Amino acid sequence: MVTCITFGLKRSIIVALAFGGFMVLGSIPTSVRGQSDTTTNQNQAPKTRLSGTAYLEPYFAYDFNKPSSKDLPYLYNYSRHNEFNLNLAFFSGTYEDDRVRGTIALQAGSYPMANYAAEPQLFQHIYQASAGVQVIPNLWIDAGVFPSHFGIETAVGKDQWTLTRSLVAENTPYSETGVHASYLTGAWTLGLFVLNGWQNIRDQNSNKAVGTQLQYSAGILTLNSSTFFGNEKPDSTPRNRIFHDLYAIVQISKVFSVSGVFDIGWEQTPISGSYARWDGTSLIVRALIVPTFAVAARGEYYHDPQQVIIATGTPNGYETMGFSVNCDYIFSEEATFRLEGKYYSSKDAIFIRDNTPIANSMIITTSLAVSF
């Protein structure tokens, strides 16, 4: 447990453990093909599976505010304006048998450059590097760098309902470093995490963070509750962070799907020790019109008045609403072309156009996502 957590935070952890339970996300969430099974007779070792995956997603984004730096503000995915670029490319290898599993994936692109900017350069190329063992049936212990246990969205665009990521996804970890235990029983998955921190590969202090996840998935419904407790500041000025992520996915029919996310967090302020709050929400509706064509619409809101997560330097901090619409042409299971229009409206003038602060932004993005 994080050493600087106060008695009140300890009590919050106990409540969250009772409510949140435990869960873990497994290997990279992309389809894996080209598997090679080593078959044996019943008296020999169980089958092993070796697999490899390659993924790449070139894109073009145009921000009508025309940022002079070409960096789209407050975004990590598809974050370069008016240039052909590569959001994410990775190569991964996975091994799995009945008792042992592991994944190594190396990445490049504008996404890792933006999202891992605080890490040493070598670490910026790690998408996943984790290994696990099954200690008893249905209970796995994994350690290393692995996908985050927050939210619905990942950096792998091909698997997402919308082309770009939501504001809640962009401002919670995409990956985590540490150790986690996961247990699957029926429709329930439970997990417990001990982490370096809030998307840290290299630890920022001597403390460790803890997290929990409880997920129910059966029939048309997936419901998830995740938590995080830890100190995200240096040891000399510790500030406790508490965070809860709640999401639901409903497969209404073969055509229509709906997902909703609500995030809320608190972090101690440096002077009074009181807690500053931020929150965000996203709602996505997707329609698979025909097997080769889909459309989706997203509405979202993010509120960080004391700038815990997003620093704007403006009186009201980051308070932004957004709306996006995208359409996808699905060439095959391996390739999807996507087009999206997105609009942001902020309470403060946090965007820049023609050297003048304004309160809105409109971005058009296209991408071609390919995996093999």
VMD Tcl script that draws the C-alpha trace (Angstrom):
set ca {
  {0.00 0.00 0.00}
  {1.21 3.48 -0.72}
  {3.07 4.62 2.37}
  {1.77 8.17 2.43}
  {-1.93 7.32 2.27}
  {-3.81 8.75 5.20}
  {-6.28 7.01 7.49}
  {-9.15 8.49 5.47}
  {-7.72 7.10 2.24}
  {-7.20 3.69 3.85}
  {-10.84 3.67 4.78}
  {-11.73 4.62 1.18}
  {-9.63 1.73 -0.11}
  {-11.48 -0.73 2.12}
  {-14.82 0.55 0.85}
  {-13.62 0.44 -2.75}
  {-12.28 -3.08 -2.37}
  {-15.64 -4.19 -1.08}
  {-17.40 -2.44 -3.95}
  {-14.90 -2.59 -6.78}
  {-13.36 -6.04 -6.49}
  {-10.56 -7.05 -8.73}
  {-9.86 -7.56 -12.39}
  {-7.17 -7.53 -15.02}
  {-6.90 -7.05 -18.70}
  {-4.90 -9.69 -20.48}
  {-2.82 -9.54 -23.61}
  {-2.91 -6.92 -26.37}
  {-6.52 -6.42 -27.50}
  {-5.97 -7.16 -31.18}
  {-6.79 -10.21 -33.21}
  {-3.92 -12.71 -33.35}
  {-3.38 -15.01 -36.28}
  {-0.65 -17.20 -37.67}
  {-0.67 -19.35 -34.57}
  {1.61 -22.36 -34.39}
  {0.51 -25.15 -32.07}
  {2.90 -27.78 -30.79}
  {0.76 -30.90 -30.46}
  {1.62 -33.79 -28.15}
  {-0.06 -36.95 -26.96}
  {-2.00 -37.01 -23.69}
  {1.00 -38.16 -21.66}
  {3.15 -35.22 -22.73}
  {3.09 -31.49 -22.00}
  {-0.02 -29.48 -22.99}
  {-0.20 -27.57 -26.25}
  {1.69 -24.30 -26.53}
  {0.73 -21.38 -28.75}
  {3.10 -18.93 -30.38}
  {1.59 -15.99 -32.24}
  {2.65 -12.73 -33.80}
  {0.82 -9.54 -34.73}
  {1.69 -6.42 -36.68}
  {-0.45 -3.27 -36.56}
  {-0.10 0.11 -38.21}
  {-2.37 3.13 -38.60}
  {-1.34 6.03 -40.84}
  {-3.56 9.10 -40.53}
  {-4.15 12.68 -41.62}
  {-5.72 15.25 -39.27}
  {-6.70 18.83 -40.06}
  {-7.46 21.33 -37.27}
  {-9.28 24.40 -38.59}
  {-7.53 26.47 -35.91}
  {-4.27 25.74 -37.79}
  {-1.91 25.45 -34.78}
  {1.51 26.85 -35.66}
  {3.32 24.06 -33.81}
  {1.27 21.43 -35.68}
  {0.56 19.76 -32.32}
  {-3.14 19.39 -31.61}
  {-3.62 20.69 -28.03}
  {-4.63 18.34 -25.20}
  {-4.59 15.24 -27.42}
  {-2.24 12.23 -27.59}
  {-3.74 10.21 -30.45}
  {-3.83 11.62 -34.00}
  {-2.11 14.65 -32.55}
  {-0.39 16.24 -35.57}
  {-2.08 18.85 -37.77}
  {-1.98 18.93 -41.57}
  {0.60 16.24 -42.16}
  {0.52 12.60 -43.10}
  {1.73 10.71 -40.07}
  {1.64 7.36 -38.30}
  {-0.40 7.27 -35.10}
  {0.71 3.83 -33.95}
  {2.63 0.88 -35.32}
  {3.63 -2.12 -33.25}
  {4.97 -5.61 -33.64}
  {4.14 -8.13 -30.95}
  {4.97 -11.70 -30.08}
  {2.91 -13.78 -27.66}
  {3.48 -17.12 -26.00}
  {0.79 -18.97 -24.06}
  {0.29 -22.44 -22.65}
  {-1.90 -23.76 -19.85}
  {0.29 -22.29 -17.08}
  {2.50 -19.57 -18.60}
  {1.91 -16.59 -20.88}
  {3.83 -13.57 -22.05}
  {3.73 -10.73 -24.58}
  {6.37 -8.41 -25.97}
  {5.26 -5.53 -28.23}
  {7.37 -2.63 -29.50}
  {5.75 0.56 -30.80}
  {6.44 3.71 -32.82}
  {4.37 6.64 -34.05}
  {3.07 10.04 -32.98}
  {0.97 8.45 -30.21}
  {3.91 7.04 -28.20}
  {5.92 10.22 -28.85}
  {3.14 12.31 -27.26}
  {1.88 9.95 -24.60}
  {5.26 8.70 -23.36}
  {7.14 11.99 -23.60}
  {8.03 11.92 -19.88}
  {9.62 8.48 -20.12}
  {13.23 7.68 -21.09}
  {13.47 7.30 -24.86}
  {13.98 3.54 -24.72}
  {10.81 3.07 -22.64}
  {8.77 5.08 -25.15}
  {8.93 2.14 -27.55}
  {7.36 -0.36 -25.13}
  {3.71 -1.01 -25.90}
  {3.58 -4.13 -23.73}
  {6.13 -6.35 -22.01}
  {4.53 -8.70 -19.53}
  {4.69 -12.28 -18.32}
  {2.27 -14.32 -16.22}
  {1.73 -17.65 -14.53}
  {-1.44 -19.48 -13.53}
  {-1.06 -20.30 -9.83}
  {-4.37 -22.15 -9.51}
  {-7.17 -22.72 -12.03}
  {-8.60 -19.36 -13.19}
  {-6.11 -17.30 -11.13}
  {-3.28 -15.60 -13.01}
  {-0.45 -13.38 -11.76}
  {1.06 -11.08 -14.42}
  {3.90 -8.58 -14.13}
  {5.52 -5.98 -16.37}
  {4.03 -3.34 -18.67}
  {0.44 -4.18 -19.62}
  {-2.77 -2.49 -20.85}
  {-4.58 -0.22 -18.41}
  {-7.57 -1.50 -16.44}
  {-9.49 1.74 -17.12}
  {-12.12 2.45 -19.73}
  {-13.29 0.91 -22.97}
  {-10.83 2.49 -25.38}
  {-7.24 1.58 -26.22}
  {-4.63 3.09 -28.53}
  {-5.38 0.40 -31.15}
  {-7.70 2.39 -33.41}
  {-8.97 -0.53 -35.48}
  {-10.70 -2.05 -32.43}
  {-12.47 1.18 -31.36}
  {-15.95 2.36 -32.24}
  {-14.74 5.89 -33.04}
  {-11.69 6.97 -35.00}
  {-10.25 9.28 -32.30}
  {-10.26 8.62 -28.57}
  {-12.62 10.34 -26.14}
  {-11.43 12.97 -23.65}
  {-11.87 10.53 -20.75}
  {-9.70 7.98 -22.55}
  {-7.01 10.54 -23.43}
  {-6.75 11.58 -19.80}
  {-6.55 8.20 -18.08}
  {-3.71 5.68 -18.46}
  {-3.48 3.59 -21.60}
  {-0.88 1.33 -19.96}
  {0.39 0.46 -16.49}
  {3.53 -1.03 -14.97}
  {3.51 -3.35 -11.99}
  {1.93 -6.65 -11.01}
  {-1.67 -7.79 -11.03}
  {-3.74 -10.80 -10.05}
  {-6.85 -11.80 -11.98}
  {-9.52 -14.36 -11.26}
  {-12.32 -15.43 -13.60}
  {-15.47 -17.07 -12.30}
  {-18.47 -17.39 -14.59}
  {-19.48 -13.99 -15.91}
  {-17.33 -12.19 -13.33}
  {-13.68 -11.17 -13.55}
  {-11.90 -9.78 -10.51}
  {-8.45 -8.22 -10.29}
  {-6.01 -6.50 -7.94}
  {-3.17 -4.24 -9.10}
  {0.02 -2.92 -7.49}
  {1.52 -0.28 -9.79}
  {4.36 2.18 -10.18}
  {1.71 4.85 -10.62}
  {-0.54 6.64 -13.09}
  {0.85 5.39 -16.42}
  {4.45 5.35 -15.23}
  {6.99 2.89 -16.57}
  {9.78 4.60 -14.64}
  {8.58 5.23 -11.08}
  {8.31 8.86 -9.97}
  {8.66 8.27 -6.21}
  {9.20 5.57 -3.59}
  {5.48 4.81 -3.22}
  {3.34 2.29 -5.04}
  {-0.25 2.69 -6.18}
  {-3.02 0.12 -5.84}
  {-5.96 -0.52 -8.12}
  {-9.00 -2.77 -8.34}
  {-11.40 -3.86 -11.04}
  {-14.67 -5.75 -11.08}
  {-16.27 -6.70 -14.39}
  {-19.48 -8.50 -15.28}
  {-19.97 -9.66 -18.86}
  {-22.85 -11.85 -20.05}
  {-25.33 -11.70 -22.88}
  {-25.72 -8.19 -24.24}
  {-24.22 -6.40 -21.20}
  {-20.71 -5.62 -19.98}
  {-20.44 -3.59 -16.77}
  {-17.14 -2.49 -15.26}
  {-15.90 -0.71 -12.12}
  {-12.22 0.24 -11.69}
  {-10.33 2.16 -9.00}
  {-6.90 3.72 -8.40}
  {-5.26 4.95 -5.16}
  {-1.78 6.44 -5.06}
  {0.63 9.36 -4.77}
  {1.59 10.95 -8.09}
  {4.03 13.57 -6.79}
  {7.62 13.44 -5.45}
  {8.21 12.07 -1.95}
  {8.92 15.61 -0.69}
  {5.43 16.84 -1.67}
  {3.11 13.80 -1.69}
  {-0.49 14.22 -2.84}
  {-2.93 11.34 -2.70}
  {-4.93 10.62 -5.83}
  {-8.23 8.68 -5.77}
  {-9.92 7.71 -9.03}
  {-12.94 5.66 -10.11}
  {-13.86 4.57 -13.63}
  {-17.29 3.16 -14.45}
  {-18.42 1.98 -17.87}
  {-21.11 -0.09 -19.55}
  {-21.42 -1.64 -23.01}
  {-24.79 -2.80 -24.36}
  {-25.15 -4.76 -27.60}
  {-28.74 -3.79 -28.36}
  {-28.92 -5.78 -31.58}
  {-26.69 -7.02 -34.37}
  {-26.78 -3.47 -35.75}
  {-26.82 -1.13 -32.74}
  {-24.44 -0.86 -29.76}
  {-24.17 1.71 -26.99}
  {-21.39 2.42 -24.51}
  {-21.13 4.90 -21.66}
  {-18.26 5.95 -19.40}
  {-18.18 8.07 -16.25}
  {-14.89 8.93 -14.54}
  {-14.34 10.85 -11.32}
  {-11.18 11.61 -9.38}
  {-9.78 13.57 -6.46}
  {-6.26 14.73 -5.65}
  {-4.91 16.57 -2.62}
  {-4.05 20.22 -3.14}
  {-0.54 21.30 -2.10}
  {-1.48 23.99 0.43}
  {-4.68 23.09 2.28}
  {-4.56 19.33 1.77}
  {-8.19 19.38 0.63}
  {-9.13 17.40 -2.44}
  {-9.55 18.88 -5.92}
  {-12.08 17.03 -8.10}
  {-12.25 16.31 -11.80}
  {-14.73 14.24 -13.80}
  {-15.61 13.25 -17.34}
  {-18.16 11.30 -19.29}
  {-18.61 9.87 -22.78}
  {-21.53 8.27 -24.62}
  {-21.03 6.43 -27.94}
  {-23.69 4.97 -30.23}
  {-22.55 2.72 -33.09}
  {-24.49 1.20 -35.98}
  {-23.07 -1.54 -38.18}
  {-25.24 -0.80 -41.20}
  {-23.85 -3.64 -43.30}
  {-20.83 -5.87 -42.65}
  {-18.60 -3.45 -44.58}
  {-19.92 -0.09 -43.33}
  {-20.44 1.37 -39.84}
  {-21.20 4.79 -38.37}
  {-20.79 6.09 -34.82}
  {-21.55 9.27 -32.89}
  {-20.01 10.39 -29.60}
  {-20.97 13.05 -27.10}
  {-18.56 13.88 -24.26}
  {-17.76 16.26 -21.44}
  {-14.63 16.76 -19.33}
  {-14.39 19.02 -16.27}
  {-11.09 19.73 -14.51}
  {-11.53 23.17 -12.90}
  {-8.41 22.98 -10.70}
  {-6.29 21.56 -13.52}
  {-5.22 18.35 -11.81}
  {-4.99 16.42 -15.08}
  {-5.10 19.11 -17.79}
  {-3.28 22.41 -17.25}
  {-4.73 25.33 -19.23}
  {-3.69 28.35 -17.14}
  {-7.19 29.82 -17.53}
  {-9.66 30.88 -14.79}
  {-12.05 27.93 -15.16}
  {-9.47 25.33 -16.08}
  {-10.43 22.66 -18.59}
  {-14.19 22.45 -19.07}
  {-14.95 21.17 -22.54}
  {-17.83 19.54 -24.38}
  {-17.31 17.58 -27.57}
  {-19.25 15.88 -30.33}
  {-17.98 13.65 -33.12}
  {-19.35 11.57 -35.99}
  {-17.37 8.97 -37.90}
  {-17.95 6.48 -40.69}
  {-15.93 3.35 -41.36}
  {-15.44 1.34 -44.51}
  {-14.38 -2.15 -43.50}
  {-12.37 -3.64 -46.34}
  {-11.79 -6.87 -44.41}
  {-11.05 -8.13 -40.93}
  {-7.53 -6.82 -41.44}
  {-8.16 -3.30 -42.81}
  {-10.53 -0.40 -42.08}
  {-10.66 3.10 -43.60}
  {-12.15 5.76 -41.32}
  {-13.30 9.39 -41.54}
  {-14.33 11.56 -38.58}
  {-15.44 15.10 -37.90}
  {-15.07 16.38 -34.32}
  {-16.03 19.63 -32.57}
  {-14.93 20.91 -29.14}
  {-16.46 23.80 -27.22}
  {-14.73 25.04 -24.05}
  {-15.84 27.38 -21.26}
  {-12.52 29.25 -21.49}
  {-10.59 30.29 -24.59}
  {-8.09 27.45 -24.41}
  {-7.51 27.06 -28.17}
  {-5.54 29.39 -30.46}
  {-6.47 30.58 -33.95}
  {-4.55 33.29 -35.78}
  {-2.68 34.04 -32.53}
  {-6.00 34.72 -30.78}
  {-7.43 32.59 -27.94}
  {-10.80 31.07 -28.82}
  {-13.15 28.62 -27.11}
  {-13.75 26.07 -29.87}
  {-11.98 23.69 -32.18}
  {-13.02 21.60 -35.19}
  {-10.90 18.72 -36.48}
  {-11.29 16.33 -39.39}
  {-9.33 13.07 -39.23}
  {-8.89 10.12 -41.57}
  {-7.00 6.90 -40.99}
  {-6.30 3.50 -42.48}
  {-5.90 0.83 -39.77}
  {-4.31 -2.44 -40.79}
  {-3.39 -5.52 -38.76}
  {-1.87 -8.80 -39.93}
}
mol new
graphics top color blue
foreach p $ca { graphics top sphere $p radius 0.5 }
foreach p [lrange $ca 0 end-1] q [lrange $ca 1 end] { graphics top cylinder $p $q radius 0.2 }
display resetview
